[in-house]
Amino acid sequence: MKNRTRFFLMAAVVWTLQISLAAASFAPQDPPPAPDPVPEVEDEPPVQEEEVVEEVEQVEQAEDAEDAEEAEEAEEAEEEDPNAVDPNSPYLAIYGADIHTVTDGLIRRGIVLCKNDRILKVGKKIRIPDGARRIDATGMQVYPGLMGVDTSGIVRGRGSSMRDDFDPFALNLDLGLAGGLTLVQSGNAMAKLARGTLDGVMVGETGWVNLGYSSTSPGGRRQLRESMRKVRDYLREVRNWNIDKSMGEEVGEEPSSKGLNSGHLALLEGKAMARFNANSLKDLLSICDFLEEYPMQAVIFGGQEAWACAGRLGRVGAHLVITPRAKAWADQTLNAPSGWTIENAKILWEHGVPFSILPQQRWISTGGLAGRDMLTLPMEAAFAIRGGLPQDAALRALTLDAAEILGIEDRVGSIEPGKDADLIICDGDLFHYRTFVQWSVVNGKMVYDKEVAPYFAHIRPRQVASFEEVMEEIERALDETEEAVELEDVPEAPAIDAPEQAAVEVSDRE
């Protein structure tokens, strides 16, 4: 607008000068006879270029003032509108959904308020800050982000190499988010599925120590027990040395840990977790004997026949990672419980054994049978529910119990103030085969939206109420209100057990 004004004013000046020059060139050479004298009239001074420029500057200043006023009015309007969204706001509010907190039950039509990368508040009556980013999850379900224990291929690299190989735009990362995963463990490292960024991806290392204690390797079991015996003797010597020193007695040099296995030392000191692989009842009972003699934190992968010794596993405090559909038929030659049962997870839960669930395929596959890989992790847990496991316990197995196995239960695994804002929002029950993840939130940022991602957007897209549907709902509510008012105006009928009162009222009317 400023350029157009300047152009027209300068064009008018040029046009006036051209007309003056043309008139001067066509004037006659012989002047006409002098007319009668007339009173002199002062001519208007010609328009100077400086005056034109000054007028243009004045117009520009006026326009700048108008633009500034419009900007101020827009800012005031935004400040007055409490629902205006600031895309850079540190707050994220998820409202209208049923919230499955894992540790504090179910909150109907609640609000989860996040600030930066942490959960700030969870409840029903929570004030949403002005400008906060919002997700209207009315009619949906909010769960903690699911965790994959001992996965492969979802993120690049294993262990320390994961930090350098992580691809924030990988296809498997997107598919993992679509399946409800927000954190995976691969090798000895854990990473969040933070799409589009490298900030806050690495969570830490598991600190697991692999131990082999199989009945098929008696020599390996003997070597492990001998190493553990030396570590235990060393810890006893250190403890006695510290006691003598605290009592003022003369002590020599502190016992040395030279020649000891550092991993085994960390296990008995409680600084690491032992990892076993066992499926048969014989191997599971052997591990229980070992843990009773050398108490330590332990996780056992497999556990097909764990139902047969669930009480022992619970007493030694072992964690398990099981696959409910990994079948093993009973051995008819044994006079003891054996084989697989769909009630395995239920029996472990009844005996207080914490466990996580892992499909038979530890990676994401775009082909094959549904529910056999990490893309549909909840479907594997649904088979445990079919075997009698309560649904709340199945959710805990995929969230908080998995976090305990990984040693990060203080950060993730449940919806509580202070924990990481890793959440998934589903359009139905998590364990129903028709349910889709609509949004995934990692570190307080929405990293997956089903309607935007190209994978499942065409399947049952989210419905937005039309104007006609809204008006029909309003009319229906008004009709129900009018009917309620009419019912209140109708006089009450006399009670059946008061016939005399009814007779009196009839006689009065007559």
C-alpha positions as CSV (number, residue, x, y, z in Angstrom):
1,M,0.0,0.0,0.0
2,K,2.9,2.4,0.8
3,N,4.5,1.7,-2.6
4,R,1.3,2.4,-4.5
5,T,0.8,5.7,-2.8
6,R,4.4,6.8,-3.5
7,F,4.0,5.8,-7.2
8,F,0.8,7.8,-7.9
9,L,2.1,10.9,-6.2
10,M,5.4,10.8,-8.2
11,A,3.4,10.1,-11.4
12,A,1.3,13.2,-10.8
13,V,4.4,15.4,-10.4
14,V,5.9,14.1,-13.6
15,W,2.7,14.5,-15.6
16,T,2.4,18.2,-14.4
17,L,6.0,19.0,-15.5
18,Q,5.5,17.4,-18.9
19,I,2.4,19.5,-19.6
20,S,4.2,22.7,-18.7
21,L,7.1,21.9,-21.0
22,A,4.8,21.0,-23.9
23,A,2.9,24.3,-23.5
24,A,6.1,26.3,-23.5
25,S,7.4,24.6,-26.7
26,F,4.2,25.4,-28.8
27,A,3.9,29.1,-27.8
28,P,4.0,31.6,-30.8
29,Q,7.2,33.6,-31.5
30,D,5.5,37.0,-32.0
31,P,3.8,38.0,-28.9
32,P,0.2,39.4,-29.4
33,P,-0.6,43.0,-28.7
34,A,-0.6,43.9,-25.1
35,P,-4.0,43.6,-23.5
36,D,-5.5,46.2,-21.2
37,P,-3.8,46.3,-17.9
38,V,-5.4,44.2,-15.3
39,P,-4.6,44.0,-11.7
40,E,-1.7,41.7,-11.0
41,V,-2.6,38.3,-9.3
42,E,0.0,36.4,-7.6
43,D,0.4,32.9,-9.1
44,E,0.5,29.9,-6.9
45,P,4.0,28.7,-6.4
46,P,4.9,25.5,-8.3
47,V,4.8,22.2,-6.5
48,Q,8.3,21.5,-5.3
49,E,9.7,17.9,-5.1
50,E,10.6,18.3,-1.5
51,E,7.0,19.0,-0.7
52,V,5.8,15.9,-2.5
53,V,8.4,13.7,-0.7
54,E,7.2,15.2,2.6
55,E,3.6,14.4,1.8
56,V,4.6,10.8,1.0
57,E,6.4,10.5,4.3
58,Q,3.4,11.8,6.2
59,V,1.2,9.2,4.4
60,E,3.7,6.4,5.2
61,Q,3.8,7.5,8.9
62,A,0.0,7.4,9.1
63,E,-0.1,3.9,7.6
64,D,2.6,2.7,10.0
65,A,0.6,4.0,12.9
66,E,-2.5,2.2,11.6
67,D,-0.6,-1.0,11.2
68,A,0.8,-0.7,14.7
69,E,-2.7,-0.1,16.1
70,E,-4.0,-3.2,14.2
71,A,-1.2,-5.3,15.6
72,E,-1.9,-4.1,19.2
73,E,-5.6,-4.9,18.7
74,A,-4.8,-8.4,17.5
75,E,-2.5,-9.0,20.5
76,E,-5.2,-7.8,22.8
77,A,-7.7,-10.1,21.2
78,E,-5.4,-13.1,21.6
79,E,-4.8,-12.2,25.2
80,E,-8.5,-11.9,25.8
81,D,-9.3,-15.3,24.1
82,P,-8.4,-18.0,26.7
83,N,-8.7,-20.7,24.0
84,A,-6.1,-19.2,21.7
85,V,-3.3,-21.7,21.2
86,D,0.4,-20.8,21.3
87,P,2.3,-23.5,19.3
88,N,5.4,-22.7,21.4
89,S,3.7,-23.0,24.7
90,P,5.5,-25.3,27.2
91,Y,2.0,-26.6,28.3
92,L,0.1,-29.5,26.7
93,A,-3.4,-30.3,27.9
94,I,-5.2,-33.6,27.1
95,Y,-8.8,-33.3,28.2
96,G,-12.1,-35.2,28.0
97,A,-10.7,-38.7,28.0
98,D,-10.7,-41.6,30.5
99,I,-7.2,-41.7,32.0
100,H,-5.7,-45.0,33.0
101,T,-3.1,-44.0,35.5
102,V,-1.9,-47.6,36.4
103,T,-1.1,-46.6,40.0
104,D,-4.2,-44.6,40.9
105,G,-7.0,-46.2,39.0
106,L,-9.2,-44.8,36.3
107,I,-10.2,-41.1,36.1
108,R,-13.3,-40.6,34.0
109,R,-13.3,-37.5,31.6
110,G,-10.1,-36.2,33.2
111,I,-7.3,-33.9,32.3
112,V,-3.6,-34.5,31.9
113,L,-1.6,-31.3,32.0
114,C,2.0,-31.5,30.9
115,K,4.8,-28.9,31.1
116,N,7.8,-29.2,28.9
117,D,8.7,-33.0,29.1
118,R,7.0,-33.8,32.4
119,I,3.5,-34.5,33.7
120,L,2.4,-31.5,35.8
121,K,-1.1,-32.5,37.0
122,V,-3.6,-35.3,36.6
123,G,-7.3,-35.0,37.6
124,K,-10.7,-33.7,36.8
125,K,-10.8,-30.1,37.9
126,I,-7.6,-28.6,36.5
127,R,-7.2,-25.1,35.1
128,I,-5.6,-25.2,31.6
129,P,-3.2,-22.3,31.2
130,D,-3.9,-19.7,28.5
131,G,-2.2,-20.5,25.2
132,A,-1.6,-24.1,26.1
133,R,-1.5,-26.7,23.3
134,R,-4.5,-28.9,23.5
135,I,-5.7,-32.3,22.4
136,D,-9.5,-32.8,22.6
137,A,-9.7,-36.5,23.4
138,T,-13.4,-36.6,24.3
139,G,-14.6,-40.2,24.3
140,M,-11.1,-41.7,24.1
141,Q,-8.7,-43.5,26.4
142,V,-5.3,-42.2,27.6
143,Y,-2.6,-44.7,28.6
144,P,1.0,-44.5,29.6
145,G,3.3,-45.2,26.6
146,L,4.0,-48.9,26.1
147,M,7.5,-50.2,26.5
148,G,9.3,-52.9,24.5
149,V,11.7,-55.0,26.4
150,D,14.5,-56.7,24.5
151,T,13.4,-55.5,21.0
152,S,15.3,-55.5,17.8
153,G,15.3,-53.3,14.7
154,I,12.9,-50.7,15.8
155,V,15.7,-48.2,16.3
156,R,19.1,-48.5,14.7
157,G,22.1,-49.8,16.6
158,R,22.5,-51.6,19.9
159,G,24.0,-50.4,23.1
160,S,26.2,-47.4,22.9
161,S,26.1,-47.3,19.1
162,M,22.4,-46.4,19.3
163,R,23.2,-42.8,20.1
164,D,25.1,-42.3,16.8
165,D,22.9,-44.5,14.6
166,F,19.5,-43.2,15.7
167,D,17.3,-42.1,12.8
168,P,14.5,-39.8,13.9
169,F,12.6,-40.3,10.6
170,A,12.8,-44.0,10.2
171,L,9.8,-46.0,9.1
172,N,9.9,-48.5,12.0
173,L,10.0,-45.6,14.4
174,D,6.7,-44.3,13.0
175,L,5.2,-47.8,13.0
176,G,6.2,-48.3,16.6
177,L,4.5,-45.1,17.6
178,A,1.4,-46.3,15.7
179,G,1.5,-49.4,17.8
180,G,1.6,-47.5,21.1
181,L,5.3,-47.9,21.8
182,T,7.1,-44.8,23.2
183,L,10.3,-46.5,24.6
184,V,12.2,-49.6,23.5
185,Q,15.3,-51.4,24.9
186,S,17.8,-52.9,22.5
187,G,21.0,-54.5,23.7
188,N,21.9,-52.8,26.9
189,A,20.6,-49.3,25.9
190,M,17.1,-47.7,26.1
191,A,15.8,-45.1,23.7
192,K,12.6,-43.1,23.3
193,L,10.7,-43.0,20.0
194,A,11.1,-39.2,19.7
195,R,10.3,-38.6,16.1
196,G,11.9,-35.7,14.3
197,T,14.4,-34.8,17.0
198,L,17.5,-36.1,18.8
199,D,16.8,-34.4,22.1
200,G,15.9,-36.6,25.0
201,V,16.2,-39.8,22.9
202,M,18.7,-41.8,25.0
203,V,17.4,-42.9,28.4
204,G,20.3,-44.9,29.8
205,E,21.6,-48.5,30.0
206,T,20.0,-51.5,31.5
207,G,23.0,-52.7,33.5
208,W,22.0,-56.4,33.0
209,V,24.6,-59.1,33.5
210,N,24.0,-62.3,31.4
211,L,24.2,-65.5,33.4
212,G,24.0,-69.0,32.0
213,Y,22.6,-71.5,34.5
214,S,21.2,-74.3,32.3
215,S,20.9,-77.9,33.3
216,T,22.5,-78.9,30.0
217,S,25.8,-77.2,31.1
218,P,26.9,-78.5,34.6
219,G,30.4,-77.2,34.1
220,G,29.2,-73.7,33.4
221,R,27.0,-73.8,36.5
222,R,29.9,-75.0,38.7
223,Q,32.1,-72.1,37.4
224,L,29.4,-69.6,38.1
225,R,28.9,-70.7,41.6
226,E,32.6,-70.7,42.3
227,S,32.9,-67.1,41.0
228,M,29.9,-66.1,43.1
229,R,31.4,-67.7,46.2
230,K,34.6,-65.7,45.9
231,V,32.7,-62.5,45.5
232,R,30.6,-63.2,48.5
233,D,33.7,-64.0,50.6
234,Y,35.2,-60.7,49.5
235,L,32.1,-58.7,50.5
236,R,32.2,-60.4,53.9
237,E,35.8,-59.5,54.4
238,V,35.2,-55.8,53.4
239,R,32.2,-55.6,55.8
240,N,34.2,-57.1,58.7
241,W,37.1,-54.7,57.9
242,N,34.8,-51.7,58.0
243,I,33.4,-52.8,61.3
244,D,36.8,-53.2,62.9
245,K,37.9,-49.9,61.6
246,S,34.8,-48.1,63.0
247,M,35.5,-49.6,66.4
248,G,39.0,-48.2,66.5
249,E,40.8,-51.5,66.2
250,E,44.0,-51.9,64.3
251,V,43.3,-53.1,60.8
252,G,45.5,-53.8,57.9
253,E,45.0,-52.8,54.3
254,E,41.5,-52.9,52.8
255,P,40.7,-56.2,51.1
256,S,41.4,-56.1,47.4
257,S,38.9,-57.1,44.7
258,K,41.6,-58.0,42.2
259,G,40.8,-61.2,40.3
260,L,37.0,-61.0,40.9
261,N,34.4,-60.8,38.2
262,S,33.2,-57.1,38.2
263,G,29.8,-58.1,36.8
264,H,29.2,-60.6,39.6
265,L,30.4,-58.1,42.1
266,A,27.9,-55.6,40.9
267,L,25.1,-58.2,41.2
268,L,25.8,-59.1,44.8
269,E,26.2,-55.4,45.7
270,G,22.7,-54.7,44.2
271,K,24.0,-52.4,41.5
272,A,23.0,-54.6,38.5
273,M,20.3,-57.1,37.5
274,A,21.0,-60.7,36.4
275,R,19.5,-62.0,33.2
276,F,18.7,-65.7,32.7
277,N,17.0,-67.6,29.9
278,A,14.9,-70.6,31.0
279,N,11.7,-72.2,29.9
280,S,11.6,-75.7,31.5
281,L,10.5,-76.3,35.0
282,K,13.9,-78.0,35.8
283,D,15.9,-74.9,34.8
284,L,13.5,-72.5,36.5
285,L,13.8,-74.5,39.8
286,S,17.6,-74.5,39.5
287,I,17.6,-70.7,39.1
288,C,15.4,-70.4,42.2
289,D,17.9,-72.5,44.1
290,F,20.7,-70.2,42.9
291,L,18.9,-67.0,43.8
292,E,18.1,-68.3,47.3
293,E,21.8,-68.9,47.9
294,Y,22.9,-65.7,46.2
295,P,20.1,-63.1,46.5
296,M,20.1,-60.6,43.7
297,Q,17.9,-58.8,41.3
298,A,17.0,-61.1,38.4
299,V,14.9,-61.2,35.2
300,I,14.1,-64.5,33.5
301,F,13.3,-64.6,29.8
302,G,11.0,-67.4,28.6
303,G,9.2,-69.0,31.5
304,Q,6.9,-71.3,29.6
305,E,6.5,-73.6,32.6
306,A,6.8,-70.8,35.2
307,W,3.2,-71.5,36.2
308,A,4.3,-74.7,37.8
309,C,6.8,-73.0,40.2
310,A,5.2,-69.5,40.5
311,G,5.4,-69.6,44.3
312,R,9.1,-70.2,44.3
313,L,9.6,-67.4,41.7
314,G,7.6,-65.0,43.8
315,R,9.7,-65.8,47.0
316,V,13.0,-65.2,45.3
317,G,11.8,-61.9,43.8
318,A,12.4,-62.7,40.2
319,H,11.0,-60.8,37.3
320,L,9.9,-62.6,34.1
321,V,9.4,-61.7,30.4
322,I,6.9,-64.1,28.9
323,T,5.2,-64.8,25.6
324,P,1.7,-66.0,26.2
325,R,1.4,-67.6,22.8
326,A,4.7,-69.4,22.9
327,K,3.4,-73.0,23.2
328,A,5.3,-76.0,24.5
329,W,3.4,-79.3,24.8
330,A,3.5,-81.3,28.1
331,D,6.0,-84.2,28.4
332,Q,3.9,-87.2,29.0
333,T,6.9,-89.2,30.3
334,L,7.2,-87.0,33.3
335,N,5.3,-87.4,36.5
336,A,5.3,-83.7,37.1
337,P,3.6,-80.5,35.8
338,S,5.1,-79.5,32.4
339,G,4.2,-77.8,29.2
340,W,2.5,-74.5,28.3
341,T,-0.8,-73.1,29.5
342,I,-2.7,-70.0,28.5
343,E,-3.2,-69.3,32.2
344,N,0.6,-68.8,32.8
345,A,0.3,-65.0,33.2
346,K,-2.7,-65.3,35.5
347,I,-1.0,-67.8,37.8
348,L,2.2,-65.6,38.0
349,W,0.1,-62.6,38.8
350,E,-1.8,-64.4,41.6
351,H,1.6,-65.3,43.2
352,G,2.9,-61.7,43.0
353,V,5.5,-62.3,40.3
354,P,6.0,-59.1,38.2
355,F,6.4,-59.8,34.5
356,S,6.4,-58.1,31.1
357,I,5.0,-59.4,27.8
358,L,7.0,-59.9,24.6
359,P,5.7,-61.2,21.2
360,Q,7.4,-64.1,19.5
361,Q,8.9,-61.6,17.0
362,R,10.9,-58.9,18.7
363,W,10.8,-56.5,15.7
364,I,8.2,-54.7,13.6
365,S,7.0,-56.6,10.6
366,T,4.8,-55.3,7.8
367,G,3.6,-58.8,6.8
368,G,2.6,-62.0,8.3
369,L,0.0,-62.8,11.0
370,A,-1.3,-59.9,13.1
371,G,-0.1,-59.8,16.7
372,R,3.0,-61.7,16.1
373,D,5.4,-58.7,16.3
374,M,5.9,-55.4,18.1
375,L,3.5,-53.6,15.9
376,T,0.6,-55.1,17.8
377,L,2.1,-55.7,21.2
378,P,-1.3,-55.2,23.0
379,M,-2.7,-58.2,21.1
380,E,-0.2,-60.5,22.7
381,A,-1.3,-59.2,26.1
382,A,-4.9,-59.9,25.0
383,F,-4.2,-63.6,24.9
384,A,-3.0,-63.4,28.5
385,I,-6.3,-61.7,29.3
386,R,-8.1,-64.5,27.6
387,G,-6.3,-66.9,30.0
388,G,-7.7,-65.1,33.0
389,L,-5.2,-62.2,33.6
390,P,-7.1,-59.1,34.8
391,Q,-7.0,-56.2,32.3
392,D,-5.4,-53.8,34.7
393,A,-2.6,-56.4,35.3
394,A,-2.1,-56.7,31.6
395,L,-1.7,-52.9,31.2
396,R,0.8,-52.9,34.1
397,A,2.8,-55.6,32.4
398,L,3.2,-53.4,29.3
399,T,4.0,-50.3,31.3
400,L,5.1,-50.1,35.0
401,D,6.3,-53.7,35.4
402,A,8.3,-53.3,32.2
403,A,9.8,-50.1,33.5
404,E,10.8,-51.9,36.8
405,I,12.6,-54.6,34.8
406,L,14.5,-51.8,32.9
407,G,15.2,-50.0,36.2
408,I,13.4,-46.7,35.1
409,E,10.1,-47.0,37.0
410,D,10.8,-43.6,38.6
411,R,10.6,-41.9,35.2
412,V,8.0,-43.8,33.1
413,G,5.4,-46.5,33.3
414,S,2.4,-44.6,34.9
415,I,0.6,-41.3,34.6
416,E,1.7,-39.4,37.7
417,P,2.9,-35.8,38.3
418,G,6.6,-35.6,37.9
419,K,7.0,-38.5,35.5
420,D,8.0,-38.2,31.8
421,A,5.1,-37.1,29.6
422,D,5.0,-40.2,27.4
423,L,1.4,-41.0,26.6
424,I,-0.8,-42.6,24.0
425,I,-4.4,-41.7,23.2
426,C,-6.6,-44.5,21.8
427,D,-10.1,-44.5,20.2
428,G,-11.1,-47.5,22.3
429,D,-10.0,-50.2,24.7
430,L,-6.2,-50.8,24.3
431,F,-6.7,-54.6,24.1
432,H,-9.4,-54.6,21.5
433,Y,-8.3,-55.6,18.0
434,R,-10.1,-52.7,16.3
435,T,-8.6,-50.0,18.5
436,F,-6.1,-47.5,16.9
437,V,-3.7,-45.1,18.5
438,Q,-4.8,-41.7,17.5
439,W,-2.0,-39.6,19.1
440,S,1.3,-40.4,20.7
441,V,3.1,-38.0,23.0
442,V,6.8,-38.3,23.8
443,N,8.6,-35.9,26.2
444,G,5.5,-33.6,26.1
445,K,5.4,-33.3,22.3
446,M,2.9,-34.9,20.0
447,V,5.1,-37.1,17.7
448,Y,2.3,-39.1,16.0
449,D,-1.1,-38.2,14.7
450,K,-3.1,-41.0,12.9
451,E,-4.8,-38.5,10.6
452,V,-1.5,-37.0,9.5
453,A,0.6,-40.2,9.2
454,P,0.0,-42.1,6.0
455,Y,-0.2,-45.6,7.4
456,F,-3.6,-45.9,8.9
457,A,-5.3,-42.5,8.2
458,H,-7.6,-44.2,5.7
459,I,-9.0,-46.7,8.2
460,R,-11.9,-45.3,10.2
461,P,-10.8,-41.6,10.1
462,R,-11.8,-39.4,13.1
463,Q,-15.3,-38.0,12.7
464,V,-15.9,-34.3,13.1
465,A,-19.5,-33.3,14.0
466,S,-21.2,-31.3,11.3
467,F,-23.3,-28.2,11.9
468,E,-26.5,-30.1,11.4
469,E,-25.4,-32.8,13.9
470,V,-24.6,-30.2,16.5
471,M,-28.0,-28.5,16.0
472,E,-29.8,-31.8,16.3
473,E,-28.0,-32.6,19.5
474,I,-29.0,-29.1,20.9
475,E,-32.6,-29.7,19.9
476,R,-32.6,-33.1,21.5
477,A,-31.3,-31.7,24.7
478,L,-33.9,-28.9,24.7
479,D,-36.7,-31.4,24.1
480,E,-35.5,-33.6,27.0
481,T,-35.5,-30.4,29.2
482,E,-39.0,-29.5,28.2
483,E,-40.3,-33.0,28.9
484,A,-38.6,-32.9,32.3
485,V,-40.4,-29.6,33.2
486,E,-43.8,-30.9,32.1
487,L,-43.3,-34.0,34.2
488,E,-42.6,-31.8,37.2
489,D,-45.9,-29.8,36.7
490,V,-48.1,-33.0,36.8
491,P,-49.7,-33.4,40.3
492,E,-48.7,-36.4,42.2
493,A,-51.2,-39.3,42.3
494,P,-52.5,-40.3,45.8
495,A,-50.6,-43.1,47.4
496,I,-52.1,-46.5,47.1
497,D,-52.0,-47.1,50.8
498,A,-54.0,-43.9,51.6
499,P,-57.5,-44.5,50.1
500,E,-59.2,-42.2,52.7
501,Q,-57.1,-39.3,51.5
502,A,-58.1,-40.0,47.9
503,A,-61.8,-40.2,48.9
504,V,-61.6,-36.8,50.7
505,E,-60.0,-35.1,47.7
506,V,-62.8,-36.5,45.4
507,S,-65.6,-35.3,47.7
508,D,-64.0,-31.8,47.9
509,R,-64.0,-31.6,44.1
510,E,-67.6,-32.6,43.9
